[in-house]
Each structure stands twice: as structure tokens, then as C-alpha cells.
Amino acid sequence: MTTTLITGANKGLGYETARRLIEAGHTVWMGARDEIRGQQAADQLGGRFVQIDVTDDTSVASAAATISANGGLDVLVNNAGISQPFVAPMDLTPADATHVFETNVVSIVRMTNAFVPLLKESDAGTIVNVTSGMGSFSFVLDPHHVESTIVAPIYQSSKSAVTMMTVQYAKALPELRVNAADPGYTATDFNNNSGPQTVTEGTDAIVELATRGGQGPTGTFINRDGVAPF
């Protein structure tokens, strides 16, 4: 049986990913900062709750120890992330940038360092980094894509960084499958439920990568339609 950890799993894309992977037969650790909300979400779906704050070294190390002591890990889904403040670009501050990059980018380094030893013990070690088409240079420069209509310097650059980190970790960890998933414009709390896609549609790429059983390409960036341009 495949064991999967999803960060930010108490709502939105993380919760729906957990639901679908549990339905597919995975044992799913649902990670969340808030113990009450996280445990409630796990109870609702039949998952296992683990408290984890991806911005905190001690919290991540504790979660890794818990999962290691309970059988190990096959798939890591780095889903936790935040948006930038909804203000005009010139009103953004260095503190805003630090906060967003700490959560969206630096946390992936922290999570990778903590969980790769467990993933290397699996025959199907997999990392799925949830990125965004908002970080795709091709999409943001193409007037036919909605991503080109949005100006969010901090968030968009953080997701470009996530995609590049995915490619670099794929090169550094050839024994694992390390790929990036773009959910697309999905209706969640993240965007005040303004996206045209359902959360099920938004998790298609994530679920696809998480259920390949350690097979297939590594270092790719996909959305629900297939391989996407960087």
C-alpha cells in the first residue's frame, strides 16, 4: 500500500487530493498547522493527521519522525502555500516577499531535507510540488492565457522558483520521481472561490503524479492537460 503525506491538507486542493488518494487506496497523512481542523479533516476522510508547520524546522522534524515510526513514506505532496497580499504591486514590501518565499519556497527545501531519507527507502519514492501556471514564463507572456492578465510579482515569482527547484531536485535525486503540478485556476479560499475549475479538476495533475508508483518521467511540469511549458 502506498503511503502519502500531503501538507496543507485540511482544506481546498490539499483536502480534495487527500480524498481522491484515499479513494485510490493510499494511506494518507494529512498535514496541517491547526490540530483541531487537521484532525477533523482526517476524521472526515479516514486519513491520518499529523501536525506540521512547513515553516518550522522542529515541527517538520517531528512530523518526519512520526511518519518514520509508523511505516515510512512513498509519496510527498508539497501542497502548503500562501498568496501574496491583495494590494497594488508598488504597495508590496520586502517583509511580504520574505513571508511568501519562506512558506512557498524555503519550506520545500525544509520538507525535502526531512523526508528524502524516508522516500529513498521506498521502491516508489515520489515528490509532487504544487506550483502554478502563474509562475510559467510562457503562460504569463501569452495573452491567450489568464495568467498573463494578473500582476502578482511575489506570488508568481515564488511559483517560478518552486518549478525550478523541482527540476533541480529531480537532477539531484535521480532515484526518485520529482515533478511539479499546476492545479490551474481553481475555486478555493486561496482566490476567494473565483476560479472556474472545481477542486476535483484542480487536483487532476497532482493525483496523476502521486499515483504513478514511482514510474515515469522526472523533472517535469504538468497541468491537467499534460506537460506544460516552463
Stockholm file with secondary structure:
# STOCKHOLM 1.0

chainA/1-230         MTTTLITGANKGLGYETARRLIEAGHTVWMGARDEIRGQQAADQLGGRFVQIDVTDDTSVASAAATISANGGLDVLVNNAGISQPFVAPMDLTPADATHVFETNVVSIVRMTNAFVPLLKESDAGTIVNVTSGMGSFSFVLDPHHVESTIVAPIYQSSKSAVTMMTVQYAKALPELRVNAADPGYTATDFNNNSGPQTVTEGTDAIVELATRGGQGPTGTFINRDGVAPF
#=GR chainA/1-230 SS CCEEEESSTTSHHHHHHHHHHHHTTCEEEEEESCHHHHHHHHHHHTCEEEECCTTCHHHHHHHHHHHHHTTCCSEEEECCCCCCCSSCGGGCCHHHHHHHHIIIIIHHHHHHHHHHHHHTTSTTCEEEEECCGGGCHHHHTCTTSGGGGCCCHHHHHHHHHHHHHHHHHHHHCTTSEEEEECCCSBCSGGGTTCCSBCHHHHTHHHHHHHTSTTCSCSSCEEETTEECCC
#=GC SS_cons         CCEEEESSTTSHHHHHHHHHHHHTTCEEEEEESCHHHHHHHHHHHTCEEEECCTTCHHHHHHHHHHHHHTTCCSEEEECCCCCCCSSCGGGCCHHHHHHHHIIIIIHHHHHHHHHHHHHTTSTTCEEEEECCGGGCHHHHTCTTSGGGGCCCHHHHHHHHHHHHHHHHHHHHCTTSEEEEECCCSBCSGGGTTCCSBCHHHHTHHHHHHHTSTTCSCSSCEEETTEECCC
//
